[in-house]
Amino acid sequence: MINAVGKPQSILLLGGASDMGLAVVEEFLSRGPARVVLAARGGEDLVAAERRVTAAGASSVETVQFDAVDFDSHPAVFDEIWAGGDIDLAIVAFGVLGDNEQQWHDQRQAVLAAQVNYTGAVSVGVLLAERMTAQGHGQIVAFSSVAGEMVRRSNFVYGSTKAGLDGFYRMLGEALRGTGVNVLVVRPGQVRTNMTRGLDDAPLTVDKSVAAKAVAAGVDNRKPVIWVHPLFRPIMMILKNLPQAVVRRLPL
């Protein structure tokens, strides 16, 4: 279980090579050692990920083959993960960004984004809820996006998938109230990670260490939703209430 000072005994990272997900794992390992399970599809560089979490203080590191769109395999993957004991903290950090203009012109790319970002996230969310309810405790952290709070023309394929993920995990948290299992939905803007390398900083861009600390604080305070950067919350509230004709003229 996560103890009184916020230290989990075991951490599962779904999307085991995710730079942002690994930063969150490292932040929690700064509180003390824990068993870490890195779940990722074949071909992803888990050697570097293992080194990172070992250097951060993991007591043990396990790797598990996990393909977000191989939905039928997910129950067996979770059997393998839970064979080593309970999971206190599960981080759902896999996803694809892609090029919006290519995606909405290419049915395969659009469907892949929807399957990875939404259907895959729903699949593991149901299984996490089942396993953690059975063990009587647990914390789920799901990475959404400010793009999911207001789907914009510039990235509507990605944004629509994150909107679905966001709604599912927020209401999963409501469904799990009273079970000992908590859900935190994280809505980051642009974060400096491997995924955004080479991109110019957007307004309110933060370092991954800042985002990771915000996640840890959200878990500590049992928040259902956090924004990273927190100024996104009032900004998105304003933007969502503007007429589309006005939003269309904005550089979004």
LUMSE-702634 format. One record per residue: residue in three letters; x, y, z of N, C-alpha, C in turn; chain. Coordinates in steps of 0.05 Angstrom, whole numbers, padded with zeros to 5 digits. Layout:
(lumlum 'ALA'; (X; Y; Z); (X; Y; Z); (X; Y; Z); 'A');
...
//
This chain:
(lumlum 'MET'; (00017; -00024; 00000); (00000; 00000; 00000); (00017; 00025; 00000); 'A');
(lumlum 'ILE'; (00006; 00048; -00009); (00020; 00073; -00006); (00018; 00082; 00023); 'A');
(lumlum 'ASN'; (00041; 00086; 00036); (00040; 00091; 00064); (00034; 00120; 00070); 'A');
(lumlum 'ALA'; (00036; 00127; 00096); (00027; 00154; 00105); (00045; 00176; 00094); 'A');
(lumlum 'VAL'; (00069; 00170; 00085); (00086; 00191; 00074); (00087; 00189; 00043); 'A');
(lumlum 'GLY'; (00067; 00175; 00031); (00064; 00175; 00002); (00083; 00156; -00012); 'A');
(lumlum 'LYS'; (00093; 00136; 00002); (00112; 00117; -00011); (00099; 00091; -00019); 'A');
(lumlum 'PRO'; (00097; 00086; -00045); (00085; 00060; -00054); (00106; 00038; -00051); 'A');
(lumlum 'GLN'; (00096; 00014; -00047); (00114; -00010; -00046); (00118; -00022; -00074); 'A');
(lumlum 'SER'; (00099; -00016; -00092); (00101; -00027; -00120); (00089; -00007; -00139); 'A');
(lumlum 'ILE'; (00102; -00005; -00163); (00093; 00014; -00183); (00092; 00000; -00210); 'A');
(lumlum 'LEU'; (00070; 00004; -00224); (00067; -00006; -00251); (00066; 00017; -00271); 'A');
(lumlum 'LEU'; (00083; 00016; -00291); (00083; 00036; -00312); (00074; 00023; -00338); 'A');
(lumlum 'LEU'; (00050; 00029; -00346); (00039; 00020; -00372); (00047; 00041; -00393); 'A');
(lumlum 'GLY'; (00065; 00032; -00410); (00080; 00051; -00427); (00108; 00054; -00416); 'A');
(lumlum 'GLY'; (00121; 00031; -00412); (00145; 00029; -00396); (00168; 00045; -00406); 'A');
(lumlum 'ALA'; (00168; 00054; -00431); (00189; 00071; -00442); (00182; 00100; -00442); 'A');
(lumlum 'SER'; (00158; 00107; -00432); (00149; 00135; -00433); (00167; 00153; -00416); 'A');
(lumlum 'ASP'; (00178; 00173; -00428); (00195; 00192; -00413); (00180; 00205; -00390); 'A');
(lumlum 'MET'; (00156; 00214; -00396); (00140; 00226; -00375); (00132; 00206; -00353); 'A');
(lumlum 'GLY'; (00124; 00183; -00361); (00117; 00162; -00341); (00141; 00155; -00324); 'A');
(lumlum 'LEU'; (00165; 00152; -00336); (00189; 00146; -00321); (00196; 00168; -00301); 'A');
(lumlum 'ALA'; (00191; 00193; -00309); (00196; 00215; -00291); (00178; 00214; -00266); 'A');
(lumlum 'VAL'; (00153; 00205; -00269); (00135; 00201; -00247); (00145; 00178; -00229); 'A');
(lumlum 'VAL'; (00154; 00156; -00241); (00165; 00134; -00226); (00189; 00144; -00209); 'A');
(lumlum 'GLU'; (00207; 00159; -00222); (00230; 00169; -00208); (00223; 00187; -00185); 'A');
(lumlum 'GLU'; (00202; 00203; -00189); (00193; 00221; -00167); (00184; 00205; -00143); 'A');
(lumlum 'PHE'; (00169; 00184; -00147); (00160; 00167; -00125); (00183; 00151; -00113); 'A');
(lumlum 'LEU'; (00202; 00142; -00129); (00225; 00127; -00118); (00243; 00145; -00101); 'A');
(lumlum 'SER'; (00241; 00172; -00105); (00256; 00190; -00088); (00247; 00188; -00059); 'A');
(lumlum 'ARG'; (00224; 00176; -00054); (00213; 00173; -00027); (00222; 00147; -00014); 'A');
(lumlum 'GLY'; (00233; 00129; -00031); (00242; 00103; -00020); (00240; 00082; -00042); 'A');
(lumlum 'PRO'; (00253; 00059; -00038); (00253; 00038; -00058); (00226; 00025; -00062); 'A');
(lumlum 'ALA'; (00221; 00014; -00086); (00196; 00000; -00092); (00201; -00019; -00115); 'A');
(lumlum 'ARG'; (00185; -00040; -00116); (00184; -00057; -00139); (00172; -00042; -00163); 'A');
(lumlum 'VAL'; (00185; -00043; -00185); (00176; -00029; -00209); (00171; -00049; -00232); 'A');
(lumlum 'VAL'; (00148; -00047; -00244); (00141; -00064; -00268); (00138; -00045; -00292); 'A');
(lumlum 'LEU'; (00154; -00050; -00312); (00153; -00034; -00337); (00139; -00051; -00358); 'A');
(lumlum 'ALA'; (00116; -00042; -00368); (00101; -00057; -00388); (00101; -00041; -00414); 'A');
(lumlum 'ALA'; (00112; -00053; -00435); (00114; -00040; -00461); (00115; -00060; -00483); 'A');
(lumlum 'ARG'; (00109; -00051; -00507); (00109; -00069; -00530); (00138; -00076; -00538); 'A');
(lumlum 'GLY'; (00141; -00099; -00551); (00167; -00107; -00561); (00179; -00087; -00579); 'A');
(lumlum 'GLY'; (00205; -00083; -00577); (00218; -00064; -00594); (00224; -00037; -00580); 'A');
(lumlum 'GLU'; (00209; -00031; -00559); (00214; -00006; -00544); (00239; -00010; -00527); 'A');
(lumlum 'ASP'; (00253; 00012; -00523); (00279; 00011; -00508); (00274; 00010; -00478); 'A');
(lumlum 'LEU'; (00271; -00014; -00468); (00267; -00017; -00439); (00293; -00020; -00424); 'A');
(lumlum 'VAL'; (00315; -00024; -00439); (00341; -00025; -00425); (00347; 00002; -00412); 'A');
(lumlum 'ALA'; (00344; 00023; -00427); (00349; 00050; -00417); (00329; 00056; -00394); 'A');
(lumlum 'ALA'; (00304; 00047; -00397); (00284; 00052; -00376); (00291; 00037; -00351); 'A');
(lumlum 'GLU'; (00300; 00012; -00353); (00309; -00003; -00330); (00332; 00011; -00316); 'A');
(lumlum 'ARG'; (00351; 00021; -00331); (00373; 00035; -00319); (00364; 00060; -00303); 'A');
(lumlum 'ARG'; (00345; 00074; -00315); (00335; 00098; -00302); (00322; 00092; -00275); 'A');
(lumlum 'VAL'; (00304; 00072; -00274); (00290; 00067; -00249); (00309; 00053; -00229); 'A');
(lumlum 'THR'; (00328; 00037; -00239); (00347; 00025; -00220); (00364; 00047; -00207); 'A');
(lumlum 'ALA'; (00373; 00066; -00223); (00389; 00088; -00213); (00373; 00105; -00193); 'A');
(lumlum 'ALA'; (00347; 00106; -00198); (00329; 00122; -00180); (00323; 00108; -00154); 'A');
(lumlum 'GLY'; (00330; 00082; -00152); (00327; 00068; -00126); (00307; 00046; -00126); 'A');
(lumlum 'ALA'; (00299; 00035; -00149); (00280; 00013; -00149); (00292; -00011; -00135); 'A');
(lumlum 'SER'; (00276; -00025; -00119); (00286; -00049; -00105); (00287; -00072; -00124); 'A');
(lumlum 'SER'; (00270; -00072; -00144); (00271; -00093; -00165); (00257; -00081; -00190); 'A');
(lumlum 'VAL'; (00265; -00091; -00213); (00253; -00081; -00238); (00245; -00105; -00255); 'A');
(lumlum 'GLU'; (00220; -00106; -00263); (00210; -00127; -00281); (00200; -00115; -00307); 'A');
(lumlum 'THR'; (00203; -00129; -00329); (00193; -00119; -00354); (00172; -00140; -00364); 'A');
(lumlum 'VAL'; (00151; -00129; -00376); (00129; -00145; -00386); (00121; -00136; -00414); 'A');
(lumlum 'GLN'; (00117; -00155; -00432); (00108; -00148; -00459); (00079; -00139; -00458); 'A');
(lumlum 'PHE'; (00074; -00115; -00468); (00047; -00104; -00468); (00042; -00088; -00494); 'A');
(lumlum 'ASP'; (00022; -00096; -00509); (00015; -00082; -00533); (-00013; -00070; -00529); 'A');
(lumlum 'ALA'; (-00014; -00043; -00529); (-00039; -00029; -00522); (-00062; -00037; -00540); 'A');
(lumlum 'VAL'; (-00057; -00045; -00565); (-00079; -00052; -00583); (-00084; -00082; -00586); 'A');
(lumlum 'ASP'; (-00069; -00098; -00571); (-00075; -00127; -00570); (-00093; -00132; -00546); 'A');
(lumlum 'PHE'; (-00118; -00124; -00549); (-00136; -00123; -00526); (-00140; -00151; -00514); 'A');
(lumlum 'ASP'; (-00142; -00171; -00530); (-00147; -00198; -00520); (-00124; -00208; -00502); 'A');
(lumlum 'SER'; (-00100; -00197; -00505); (-00077; -00206; -00489); (-00076; -00193; -00462); 'A');
(lumlum 'HIS'; (-00091; -00171; -00458); (-00088; -00155; -00434); (-00094; -00171; -00408); 'A');
(lumlum 'PRO'; (-00115; -00187; -00406); (-00119; -00202; -00381); (-00095; -00220; -00373); 'A');
(lumlum 'ALA'; (-00083; -00233; -00393); (-00059; -00249; -00387); (-00036; -00232; -00378); 'A');
(lumlum 'VAL'; (-00033; -00209; -00390); (-00011; -00190; -00382); (-00015; -00183; -00353); 'A');
(lumlum 'PHE'; (-00040; -00177; -00345); (-00045; -00169; -00317); (-00041; -00193; -00298); 'A');
(lumlum 'ASP'; (-00047; -00217; -00307); (-00041; -00241; -00291); (-00011; -00242; -00285); 'A');
(lumlum 'GLU'; (00005; -00237; -00306); (00034; -00238; -00302); (00043; -00216; -00283); 'A');
(lumlum 'ILE'; (00032; -00193; -00286); (00041; -00170; -00268); (00033; -00176; -00240); 'A');
(lumlum 'TRP'; (00009; -00185; -00235); (-00001; -00189; -00207); (00010; -00214; -00195); 'A');
(lumlum 'ALA'; (00023; -00232; -00211); (00035; -00256; -00200); (00057; -00249; -00180); 'A');
(lumlum 'GLY'; (00068; -00225; -00184); (00090; -00216; -00165); (00080; -00201; -00141); 'A');
(lumlum 'GLY'; (00053; -00199; -00138); (00042; -00185; -00115); (00025; -00162; -00123); 'A');
(lumlum 'ASP'; (00013; -00149; -00103); (-00004; -00126; -00107); (00011; -00103; -00121); 'A');
(lumlum 'ILE'; (-00004; -00086; -00135); (00006; -00061; -00146); (-00007; -00038; -00131); 'A');
(lumlum 'ASP'; (00010; -00021; -00120); (00000; 00002; -00105); (-00006; 00026; -00123); 'A');
(lumlum 'LEU'; (00011; 00030; -00143); (00009; 00054; -00160); (00011; 00045; -00189); 'A');
(lumlum 'ALA'; (-00009; 00051; -00206); (-00008; 00044; -00234); (-00010; 00070; -00250); 'A');
(lumlum 'ILE'; (00009; 00073; -00269); (00010; 00097; -00285); (00004; 00090; -00314); 'A');
(lumlum 'VAL'; (-00017; 00101; -00325); (-00025; 00096; -00353); (-00014; 00119; -00370); 'A');
(lumlum 'ALA'; (00009; 00113; -00383); (00024; 00134; -00396); (00031; 00128; -00425); 'A');
(lumlum 'PHE'; (00018; 00108; -00437); (00023; 00102; -00465); (00005; 00119; -00483); 'A');
(lumlum 'GLY'; (00013; 00123; -00508); (-00003; 00138; -00526); (00013; 00146; -00551); 'A');
(lumlum 'VAL'; (-00002; 00156; -00571); (00011; 00166; -00595); (00000; 00194; -00600); 'A');
(lumlum 'LEU'; (00018; 00211; -00610); (00011; 00238; -00617); (00005; 00240; -00647); 'A');
(lumlum 'GLY'; (00024; 00236; -00663); (00020; 00236; -00692); (00016; 00264; -00704); 'A');
(lumlum 'ASP'; (00014; 00264; -00729); (00010; 00289; -00744); (-00020; 00291; -00751); 'A');
(lumlum 'ASN'; (-00033; 00312; -00741); (-00062; 00314; -00744); (-00071; 00315; -00773); 'A');
(lumlum 'GLU'; (-00056; 00330; -00790); (-00064; 00332; -00818); (-00062; 00306; -00833); 'A');
(lumlum 'GLN'; (-00042; 00290; -00825); (-00040; 00264; -00837); (-00061; 00245; -00826); 'A');
(lumlum 'GLN'; (-00066; 00247; -00800); (-00085; 00228; -00787); (-00113; 00231; -00798); 'A');
(lumlum 'TRP'; (-00123; 00256; -00801); (-00151; 00258; -00810); (-00155; 00253; -00840); 'A');
(lumlum 'HIS'; (-00132; 00251; -00854); (-00134; 00243; -00882); (-00127; 00213; -00886); 'A');
(lumlum 'ASP'; (-00120; 00199; -00865); (-00111; 00171; -00867); (-00126; 00155; -00847); 'A');
(lumlum 'GLN'; (-00145; 00139; -00856); (-00162; 00123; -00839); (-00146; 00105; -00820); 'A');
(lumlum 'ARG'; (-00125; 00093; -00829); (-00109; 00075; -00812); (-00096; 00090; -00789); 'A');
(lumlum 'GLN'; (-00084; 00113; -00796); (-00071; 00129; -00775); (-00091; 00138; -00754); 'A');
(lumlum 'ALA'; (-00115; 00147; -00763); (-00135; 00157; -00745); (-00145; 00135; -00727); 'A');
(lumlum 'VAL'; (-00150; 00112; -00738); (-00160; 00089; -00722); (-00139; 00080; -00702); 'A');
(lumlum 'LEU'; (-00114; 00079; -00711); (-00092; 00071; -00692); (-00091; 00090; -00668); 'A');
(lumlum 'ALA'; (-00093; 00116; -00673); (-00092; 00136; -00651); (-00116; 00130; -00632); 'A');
(lumlum 'ALA'; (-00139; 00125; -00643); (-00163; 00120; -00627); (-00160; 00094; -00611); 'A');
(lumlum 'GLN'; (-00149; 00074; -00623); (-00145; 00048; -00609); (-00125; 00049; -00587); 'A');
(lumlum 'VAL'; (-00102; 00062; -00593); (-00081; 00064; -00572); (-00090; 00083; -00550); 'A');
(lumlum 'ASN'; (-00097; 00107; -00557); (-00102; 00128; -00536); (-00128; 00124; -00521); 'A');
(lumlum 'TYR'; (-00148; 00113; -00534); (-00174; 00110; -00520); (-00181; 00081; -00514); 'A');
(lumlum 'THR'; (-00184; 00065; -00534); (-00193; 00037; -00529); (-00173; 00022; -00512); 'A');
(lumlum 'GLY'; (-00147; 00025; -00517); (-00127; 00012; -00501); (-00127; 00022; -00472); 'A');
(lumlum 'ALA'; (-00132; 00048; -00469); (-00133; 00059; -00442); (-00157; 00049; -00427); 'A');
(lumlum 'VAL'; (-00180; 00046; -00441); (-00204; 00036; -00428); (-00199; 00007; -00420); 'A');
(lumlum 'SER'; (-00187; -00009; -00438); (-00182; -00037; -00432); (-00166; -00041; -00406); 'A');
(lumlum 'VAL'; (-00144; -00026; -00404); (-00127; -00029; -00379); (-00141; -00016; -00355); 'A');
(lumlum 'GLY'; (-00157; 00005; -00360); (-00171; 00017; -00337); (-00191; -00002; -00324); 'A');
(lumlum 'VAL'; (-00205; -00017; -00340); (-00224; -00037; -00329); (-00209; -00058; -00313); 'A');
(lumlum 'LEU'; (-00187; -00067; -00324); (-00171; -00088; -00311); (-00158; -00078; -00286); 'A');
(lumlum 'LEU'; (-00148; -00053; -00286); (-00136; -00041; -00262); (-00157; -00039; -00240); 'A');
(lumlum 'ALA'; (-00181; -00029; -00247); (-00202; -00027; -00228); (-00210; -00053; -00215); 'A');
(lumlum 'GLU'; (-00211; -00074; -00232); (-00218; -00101; -00222); (-00197; -00111; -00203); 'A');
(lumlum 'ARG'; (-00172; -00109; -00210); (-00150; -00120; -00194); (-00147; -00104; -00168); 'A');
(lumlum 'MET'; (-00148; -00078; -00170); (-00144; -00061; -00146); (-00168; -00063; -00127); 'A');
(lumlum 'THR'; (-00191; -00065; -00138); (-00215; -00069; -00120); (-00212; -00095; -00105); 'A');
(lumlum 'ALA'; (-00203; -00116; -00119); (-00199; -00142; -00105); (-00179; -00141; -00083); 'A');
(lumlum 'GLN'; (-00157; -00125; -00087); (-00137; -00123; -00066); (-00144; -00103; -00045); 'A');
(lumlum 'GLY'; (-00164; -00086; -00050); (-00174; -00068; -00030); (-00160; -00041; -00028); 'A');
(lumlum 'HIS'; (-00142; -00035; -00047); (-00127; -00010; -00046); (-00114; -00006; -00073); 'A');
(lumlum 'GLY'; (-00106; 00019; -00079); (-00091; 00025; -00103); (-00095; 00053; -00113); 'A');
(lumlum 'GLN'; (-00077; 00063; -00128); (-00078; 00089; -00141); (-00073; 00087; -00170); 'A');
(lumlum 'ILE'; (-00091; 00097; -00186); (-00088; 00098; -00215); (-00082; 00126; -00224); 'A');
(lumlum 'VAL'; (-00061; 00130; -00240); (-00056; 00157; -00252); (-00058; 00154; -00282); 'A');
(lumlum 'ALA'; (-00076; 00169; -00294); (-00080; 00168; -00323); (-00073; 00194; -00336); 'A');
(lumlum 'PHE'; (-00056; 00193; -00356); (-00048; 00217; -00370); (-00067; 00224; -00392); 'A');
(lumlum 'SER'; (-00082; 00246; -00387); (-00099; 00258; -00407); (-00084; 00281; -00420); 'A');
(lumlum 'SER'; (-00097; 00303; -00426); (-00084; 00326; -00439); (-00103; 00349; -00438); 'A');
(lumlum 'VAL'; (-00091; 00373; -00438); (-00109; 00397; -00441); (-00123; 00396; -00468); 'A');
(lumlum 'ALA'; (-00111; 00382; -00487); (-00124; 00379; -00514); (-00150; 00364; -00512); 'A');
(lumlum 'GLY'; (-00153; 00347; -00491); (-00178; 00332; -00488); (-00199; 00348; -00474); 'A');
(lumlum 'GLU'; (-00192; 00369; -00460); (-00211; 00386; -00447); (-00226; 00404; -00467); 'A');
(lumlum 'MET'; (-00212; 00412; -00488); (-00224; 00427; -00510); (-00211; 00418; -00536); 'A');
(lumlum 'VAL'; (-00226; 00403; -00552); (-00215; 00392; -00577); (-00214; 00415; -00597); 'A');
(lumlum 'ARG'; (-00190; 00419; -00608); (-00185; 00441; -00626); (-00179; 00431; -00654); 'A');
(lumlum 'ARG'; (-00183; 00449; -00673); (-00178; 00442; -00701); (-00150; 00432; -00706); 'A');
(lumlum 'SER'; (-00131; 00444; -00692); (-00102; 00438; -00698); (-00094; 00410; -00690); 'A');
(lumlum 'ASN'; (-00109; 00397; -00672); (-00101; 00369; -00664); (-00126; 00353; -00656); 'A');
(lumlum 'PHE'; (-00147; 00355; -00672); (-00172; 00343; -00664); (-00173; 00313; -00663); 'A');
(lumlum 'VAL'; (-00156; 00300; -00678); (-00155; 00270; -00676); (-00144; 00262; -00649); 'A');
(lumlum 'TYR'; (-00121; 00272; -00643); (-00109; 00267; -00616); (-00127; 00277; -00594); 'A');
(lumlum 'GLY'; (-00136; 00302; -00596); (-00153; 00314; -00575); (-00178; 00298; -00570); 'A');
(lumlum 'SER'; (-00190; 00287; -00591); (-00215; 00272; -00587); (-00210; 00246; -00572); 'A');
(lumlum 'THR'; (-00187; 00233; -00578); (-00180; 00209; -00563); (-00175; 00214; -00534); 'A');
(lumlum 'LYS'; (-00162; 00237; -00528); (-00156; 00244; -00500); (-00182; 00253; -00486); 'A');
(lumlum 'ALA'; (-00201; 00265; -00501); (-00226; 00272; -00489); (-00241; 00247; -00479); 'A');
(lumlum 'GLY'; (-00240; 00226; -00495); (-00252; 00200; -00487); (-00238; 00188; -00463); 'A');
(lumlum 'LEU'; (-00212; 00188; -00464); (-00196; 00177; -00441); (-00203; 00193; -00416); 'A');
(lumlum 'ASP'; (-00203; 00219; -00418); (-00208; 00237; -00395); (-00235; 00231; -00382); 'A');
(lumlum 'GLY'; (-00256; 00229; -00399); (-00282; 00224; -00388); (-00284; 00196; -00375); 'A');
(lumlum 'PHE'; (-00272; 00176; -00388); (-00273; 00149; -00376); (-00260; 00148; -00349); 'A');
(lumlum 'TYR'; (-00235; 00159; -00347); (-00221; 00156; -00321); (-00233; 00174; -00299); 'A');
(lumlum 'ARG'; (-00244; 00197; -00307); (-00256; 00214; -00286); (-00280; 00199; -00274); 'A');
(lumlum 'MET'; (-00296; 00186; -00291); (-00320; 00172; -00281); (-00312; 00145; -00269); 'A');
(lumlum 'LEU'; (-00290; 00133; -00278); (-00280; 00109; -00264); (-00274; 00116; -00235); 'A');
(lumlum 'GLY'; (-00262; 00139; -00231); (-00256; 00148; -00204); (-00282; 00150; -00187); 'A');
(lumlum 'GLU'; (-00303; 00160; -00199); (-00328; 00162; -00185); (-00339; 00135; -00179); 'A');
(lumlum 'ALA'; (-00338; 00117; -00198); (-00348; 00089; -00195); (-00333; 00074; -00173); 'A');
(lumlum 'LEU'; (-00308; 00082; -00168); (-00291; 00068; -00149); (-00291; 00081; -00121); 'A');
(lumlum 'ARG'; (-00307; 00102; -00118); (-00308; 00115; -00091); (-00317; 00095; -00070); 'A');
(lumlum 'GLY'; (-00302; 00095; -00048); (-00308; 00077; -00025); (-00296; 00050; -00027); 'A');
(lumlum 'THR'; (-00281; 00044; -00049); (-00268; 00018; -00052); (-00240; 00017; -00042); 'A');
(lumlum 'GLY'; (-00228; 00040; -00036); (-00200; 00042; -00029); (-00182; 00047; -00053); 'A');
(lumlum 'VAL'; (-00194; 00050; -00077); (-00179; 00055; -00101); (-00185; 00083; -00110); 'A');
(lumlum 'ASN'; (-00164; 00099; -00116); (-00166; 00126; -00125); (-00156; 00129; -00153); 'A');
(lumlum 'VAL'; (-00168; 00149; -00168); (-00160; 00154; -00195); (-00153; 00184; -00198); 'A');
(lumlum 'LEU'; (-00130; 00189; -00210); (-00121; 00217; -00215); (-00118; 00220; -00245); 'A');
(lumlum 'VAL'; (-00133; 00239; -00257); (-00130; 00246; -00285); (-00112; 00270; -00287); 'A');
(lumlum 'VAL'; (-00091; 00268; -00303); (-00071; 00289; -00306); (-00075; 00302; -00333); 'A');
(lumlum 'ARG'; (-00079; 00329; -00333); (-00082; 00344; -00358); (-00058; 00362; -00363); 'A');
(lumlum 'PRO'; (-00038; 00352; -00375); (-00014; 00369; -00380); (-00018; 00384; -00407); 'A');
(lumlum 'GLY'; (-00004; 00407; -00408); (00000; 00419; -00434); (00025; 00407; -00445); 'A');
(lumlum 'GLN'; (00041; 00423; -00458); (00067; 00413; -00469); (00087; 00409; -00447); 'A');
(lumlum 'VAL'; (00099; 00386; -00446); (00120; 00379; -00427); (00145; 00373; -00443); 'A');
(lumlum 'ARG'; (00168; 00382; -00432); (00193; 00376; -00446); (00201; 00347; -00441); 'A');
(lumlum 'THR'; (00196; 00330; -00460); (00202; 00301; -00459); (00213; 00293; -00486); 'A');
(lumlum 'ASN'; (00220; 00267; -00488); (00230; 00257; -00514); (00209; 00260; -00536); 'A');
(lumlum 'MET'; (00183; 00259; -00529); (00162; 00261; -00549); (00161; 00289; -00561); 'A');
(lumlum 'THR'; (00168; 00310; -00545); (00166; 00337; -00556); (00193; 00348; -00564); 'A');
(lumlum 'ARG'; (00214; 00332; -00563); (00240; 00341; -00571); (00240; 00352; -00599); 'A');
(lumlum 'GLY'; (00252; 00375; -00603); (00252; 00387; -00629); (00230; 00407; -00634); 'A');
(lumlum 'LEU'; (00209; 00407; -00617); (00187; 00426; -00619); (00193; 00451; -00604); 'A');
(lumlum 'ASP'; (00184; 00473; -00614); (00187; 00498; -00599); (00169; 00497; -00575); 'A');
(lumlum 'ASP'; (00177; 00510; -00553); (00160; 00511; -00529); (00135; 00526; -00535); 'A');
(lumlum 'ALA'; (00112; 00513; -00528); (00087; 00527; -00528); (00084; 00543; -00502); 'A');
(lumlum 'PRO'; (00064; 00561; -00501); (00060; 00576; -00476); (00055; 00556; -00453); 'A');
(lumlum 'LEU'; (00066; 00562; -00430); (00063; 00546; -00405); (00076; 00518; -00407); 'A');
(lumlum 'THR'; (00095; 00515; -00425); (00110; 00490; -00426); (00126; 00486; -00400); 'A');
(lumlum 'VAL'; (00127; 00461; -00390); (00141; 00455; -00365); (00161; 00432; -00369); 'A');
(lumlum 'ASP'; (00181; 00430; -00352); (00199; 00407; -00352); (00184; 00383; -00341); 'A');
(lumlum 'LYS'; (00193; 00359; -00349); (00181; 00335; -00339); (00183; 00331; -00309); 'A');
(lumlum 'SER'; (00204; 00341; -00297); (00207; 00339; -00268); (00186; 00356; -00254); 'A');
(lumlum 'VAL'; (00178; 00378; -00265); (00157; 00395; -00253); (00131; 00380; -00255); 'A');
(lumlum 'ALA'; (00125; 00368; -00279); (00101; 00353; -00282); (00099; 00329; -00263); 'A');
(lumlum 'ALA'; (00122; 00316; -00260); (00123; 00292; -00242); (00117; 00300; -00213); 'A');
(lumlum 'LYS'; (00128; 00322; -00204); (00123; 00332; -00177); (00093; 00339; -00173); 'A');
(lumlum 'ALA'; (00081; 00350; -00194); (00053; 00357; -00193); (00036; 00332; -00191); 'A');
(lumlum 'VAL'; (00044; 00311; -00205); (00029; 00285; -00203); (00031; 00274; -00175); 'A');
(lumlum 'ALA'; (00055; 00274; -00164); (00059; 00263; -00137); (00042; 00279; -00117); 'A');
(lumlum 'ALA'; (00042; 00305; -00120); (00026; 00321; -00101); (-00004; 00315; -00105); 'A');
(lumlum 'GLY'; (-00013; 00311; -00130); (-00041; 00304; -00135); (-00048; 00277; -00122); 'A');
(lumlum 'VAL'; (-00030; 00258; -00123); (-00035; 00232; -00110); (-00036; 00236; -00080); 'A');
(lumlum 'ASP'; (-00017; 00251; -00069); (-00016; 00256; -00040); (-00043; 00268; -00030); 'A');
(lumlum 'ASN'; (-00054; 00286; -00045); (-00078; 00300; -00037); (-00104; 00288; -00047); 'A');
(lumlum 'ARG'; (-00101; 00264; -00060); (-00124; 00249; -00070); (-00141; 00266; -00088); 'A');
(lumlum 'LYS'; (-00128; 00281; -00106); (-00143; 00297; -00125); (-00154; 00279; -00147); 'A');
(lumlum 'PRO'; (-00177; 00286; -00158); (-00188; 00271; -00181); (-00176; 00281; -00207); 'A');
(lumlum 'VAL'; (-00169; 00307; -00209); (-00159; 00319; -00234); (-00138; 00340; -00226); 'A');
(lumlum 'ILE'; (-00116; 00341; -00241); (-00097; 00363; -00239); (-00090; 00374; -00267); 'A');
(lumlum 'TRP'; (-00083; 00399; -00267); (-00074; 00412; -00292); (-00044; 00419; -00289); 'A');
(lumlum 'VAL'; (-00029; 00414; -00310); (00000; 00420; -00310); (00006; 00435; -00336); 'A');
(lumlum 'HIS'; (00008; 00459; -00334); (00010; 00481; -00315); (-00017; 00488; -00304); 'A');
(lumlum 'PRO'; (-00019; 00495; -00278); (-00045; 00501; -00266); (-00060; 00524; -00279); 'A');
(lumlum 'LEU'; (-00046; 00542; -00292); (-00060; 00565; -00306); (-00077; 00555; -00329); 'A');
(lumlum 'PHE'; (-00073; 00531; -00339); (-00089; 00520; -00360); (-00119; 00518; -00352); 'A');
(lumlum 'ARG'; (-00124; 00514; -00326); (-00152; 00511; -00318); (-00169; 00536; -00324); 'A');
(lumlum 'PRO'; (-00161; 00560; -00315); (-00177; 00583; -00322); (-00176; 00590; -00352); 'A');
(lumlum 'ILE'; (-00154; 00585; -00365); (-00151; 00591; -00393); (-00171; 00573; -00409); 'A');
(lumlum 'MET'; (-00172; 00548; -00403); (-00190; 00530; -00418); (-00219; 00536; -00412); 'A');
(lumlum 'MET'; (-00224; 00544; -00387); (-00252; 00551; -00380); (-00262; 00574; -00397); 'A');
(lumlum 'ILE'; (-00244; 00594; -00402); (-00251; 00617; -00419); (-00255; 00608; -00448); 'A');
(lumlum 'LEU'; (-00235; 00593; -00458); (-00236; 00584; -00486); (-00261; 00567; -00492); 'A');
(lumlum 'LYS'; (-00268; 00550; -00474); (-00291; 00532; -00478); (-00317; 00547; -00481); 'A');
(lumlum 'ASN'; (-00318; 00571; -00470); (-00343; 00587; -00470); (-00343; 00608; -00492); 'A');
(lumlum 'LEU'; (-00323; 00609; -00508); (-00323; 00627; -00531); (-00338; 00615; -00554); 'A');
(lumlum 'PRO'; (-00351; 00631; -00570); (-00364; 00621; -00594); (-00344; 00609; -00613); 'A');
(lumlum 'GLN'; (-00351; 00589; -00628); (-00333; 00576; -00646); (-00322; 00596; -00667); 'A');
(lumlum 'ALA'; (-00339; 00614; -00675); (-00331; 00634; -00694); (-00307; 00651; -00684); 'A');
(lumlum 'VAL'; (-00306; 00655; -00658); (-00284; 00670; -00646); (-00260; 00651; -00643); 'A');
(lumlum 'VAL'; (-00264; 00627; -00633); (-00242; 00608; -00630); (-00228; 00603; -00657); 'A');
(lumlum 'ARG'; (-00244; 00603; -00678); (-00233; 00598; -00705); (-00211; 00618; -00713); 'A');
(lumlum 'ARG'; (-00213; 00642; -00701); (-00194; 00663; -00708); (-00169; 00663; -00691); 'A');
(lumlum 'LEU'; (-00170; 00647; -00669); (-00147; 00646; -00651); (-00126; 00627; -00661); 'A');
(lumlum 'PRO'; (-00100; 00632; -00654); (-00078; 00615; -00663); (-00076; 00590; -00646); 'A');
(lumlum 'LEU'; (-00096; 00572; -00648); (-00096; 00548; -00632); (-00090; 00523; -00649); 'A');
//
